[in-house]
Amino acid sequence: MSYEPLYVAYLIYFNRDRDYFECHEVLEELWLKQGRSPLYKGLLQVAVGLYHFRNGNVTGGRKMLASAGDKLAAYPPDSLGIDLERLRHETSAYANRLENFEQEPFGYYDLNIELIDPELISAVEKSSPDIVPNIPQQRGPRRGAKHEAREAKADKRRE
């Protein structure tokens, strides 16, 4: 199986860099290209949920991780060359812990996406040197050309 370069980049940003903002950027592009696949949306939401919680937004983190767990549950456990079942389980457990965060606070921790397809492992290893980490990582909202284009599109729909 051949893997989309944007998906490979997502995995590198997720596992190597823990750059969940960039994960969102690259996978959103693929999600749109692939017709808004719920599987890609679930993976997107895992990164967004971790991004929110790491930045102190417990409610946003809980909502995104819970939604991600629900979306990922509909797919085979080895979808896209990863251990999706493990990711879904860990994502749902994280969301459940965040549900009780006020009563039982805990420190932020990362998740890891386990690669199980040798071809995917090879693609990640091959692409990794070409994907430069973002230093510093984006930690807050950024309004740029992409946001402007999205706003212009929304304005046209409202007309």
C-alpha positions in Angstrom: 0.0 0.0 0.0 1.2 3.5 -0.9 0.8 6.3 1.7 -0.1 9.9 1.0 2.9 12.2 1.8 0.6 14.4 3.9 -0.3 11.5 6.1 3.3 10.5 6.5 4.1 14.1 7.5 1.3 14.0 10.0 2.8 10.9 11.6 6.2 12.5 11.8 4.9 15.7 13.3 2.8 13.6 15.8 5.3 11.0 16.9 8.7 12.7 16.4 7.9 16.4 17.0 4.7 16.4 19.1 3.8 19.4 17.0 0.0 19.0 17.1 -0.6 22.3 15.4 1.3 21.3 12.4 -0.4 17.9 12.5 -3.7 19.7 12.1 -2.4 21.8 9.2 -1.1 18.9 7.1 -3.9 16.4 7.8 -6.6 19.0 7.3 -5.2 19.5 3.7 -5.4 15.7 3.2 -8.9 15.5 4.8 -10.2 18.1 2.4 -8.5 16.4 -0.6 -10.0 13.0 0.4 -13.6 14.3 0.6 -13.7 14.9 4.4 -13.1 11.3 5.4 -14.3 10.6 9.0 -11.2 8.5 9.5 -8.9 11.4 8.8 -11.1 13.7 10.8 -10.7 11.4 13.8 -6.9 11.5 13.5 -7.1 15.2 13.1 -9.1 15.5 16.3 -6.6 13.5 18.3 -3.9 16.0 17.5 -6.3 19.0 18.1 -7.4 17.5 21.4 -3.8 17.1 22.6 -3.0 20.6 21.4 -5.9 22.1 23.4 -5.1 20.2 26.6 -1.4 20.9 26.4 -2.3 24.6 26.2 -4.6 24.5 29.2 -7.9 24.1 27.4 -9.3 21.1 29.2 -12.8 21.4 27.8 -11.6 21.7 24.2 -9.2 18.8 24.7 -11.9 16.6 26.2 -14.4 17.3 23.4 -11.9 16.7 20.6 -10.5 13.5 22.1 -14.0 12.1 22.8 -15.2 12.9 19.3 -12.0 11.4 17.8 -12.5 8.2 19.8 -16.1 7.9 18.5 -15.0 8.5 14.9 -12.1 6.1 15.0 -14.2 3.3 16.5 -15.9 2.7 13.1 -12.7 1.6 11.4 -10.7 -1.7 11.4 -8.0 -1.9 14.0 -5.2 -1.8 11.5 -6.5 1.0 9.3 -3.9 3.2 7.5 -1.0 1.0 8.6 -1.3 2.0 12.3 -2.5 0.3 15.4 -5.8 2.3 15.2 -7.5 0.2 17.9 -4.7 1.1 20.4 -4.9 4.8 19.5 -8.7 4.8 19.8 -8.6 3.1 23.2 -5.9 5.5 24.5 -7.8 8.5 23.0 -11.0 7.5 24.7 -9.3 6.9 28.0 -7.7 10.3 27.8 -11.1 11.9 27.1 -12.6 10.0 30.1 -9.8 11.3 32.4 -10.4 14.8 31.2 -14.1 14.4 32.0 -13.1 14.1 35.7 -10.2 16.6 35.5 -11.6 19.0 38.1 -11.9 16.2 40.7 -8.8 14.3 39.6 -6.3 16.6 37.9 -3.3 15.1 36.1 -0.4 16.4 34.1 -0.4 16.5 30.3 1.1 13.6 28.5 1.6 12.7 24.8 0.1 9.8 22.9 2.1 7.8 20.3 0.7 6.4 17.1 2.1 2.9 16.6 3.1 2.2 13.1 2.5 -1.5 12.1 2.8 -1.7 8.4 6.5 -2.1 7.3 5.8 0.0 4.2 4.5 2.9 6.3 7.5 2.5 8.7 9.8 2.8 5.7 7.9 5.8 4.3 8.2 7.6 7.6 11.9 6.8 8.0 12.6 7.9 4.4 10.6 11.2 4.8 11.7 12.2 8.3 15.0 13.9 7.3 13.2 16.1 4.8 10.6 17.3 7.3 12.1 20.0 9.4 10.7 20.5 12.9 9.1 23.8 13.6 11.1 25.6 16.3 9.5 27.1 18.1 6.2 25.2 17.7 3.0 27.1 17.1 1.3 27.2 20.6 -1.5 29.7 20.0 -3.9 30.6 17.3 -2.4 32.0 14.1 -4.3 34.1 11.6 -2.7 34.1 8.2 -3.4 33.5 4.5 -5.2 30.2 5.1 -7.5 31.9 7.6 -8.2 34.8 5.3 -9.1 32.4 2.4 -11.4 30.4 4.7 -13.1 33.7 5.8 -13.5 34.9 2.2 -15.1 31.5 1.3 -17.5 31.8 4.2 -18.4 35.3 3.2 -19.2 34.2 -0.3 -21.5 31.5 1.0 -23.4 34.0 3.2 -24.1 36.3 0.2 
